[in-house]
Amino acid sequence: MVYLSTSEEWQKQSALLLQARPTTTRITTKYKIPNLNSPKYRQAAKRKRGGDVAGGEKDGSSAPKVPKAALVLKAYDHESGVVLKFKTDRAADVGRLVAGLGRLGRHMAALPEKTDGARLARDFLYKC
């Protein structure tokens, strides 16, 4: 299993894997949103409200835990055993990667690359 550090690297490697093995490669997405009612997050809130009257204020360096949602993308081929993973919590990456999944899905469905309308019009005019 390979954890890739950048979204561009994951997209490039996944596209190469899909081009090499379009019928057996699968892409999965997992979006994790933490539960604010879980004891992990409620515990910190209880300590803040309780306060320590005799001791005064505690060290200000311990900031409250802020839950972060995370997107995990995995491209894997069960026949060759190749697994490519990427995890991010940045909103810009999440939007770009989810939008890019459609392009990778075209490889999985063995469809040709989608071309933009301006390019099609230019090619049509050139042929006429």
Buried (B, 14 or more C-beta within 10 A) or exposed (E): EEEBEEBEEBBEBBBEBBEEBBEBBEBEEEEEEBEEEEEEBEEEEEEEEEEEEEEEEEEEEEEEEEBEEBBEBBBBBEEEEBBBBBBBEEEEBBEBBEEBBEEBEBBBEEEEEEEEEEEEEEEEEEEE
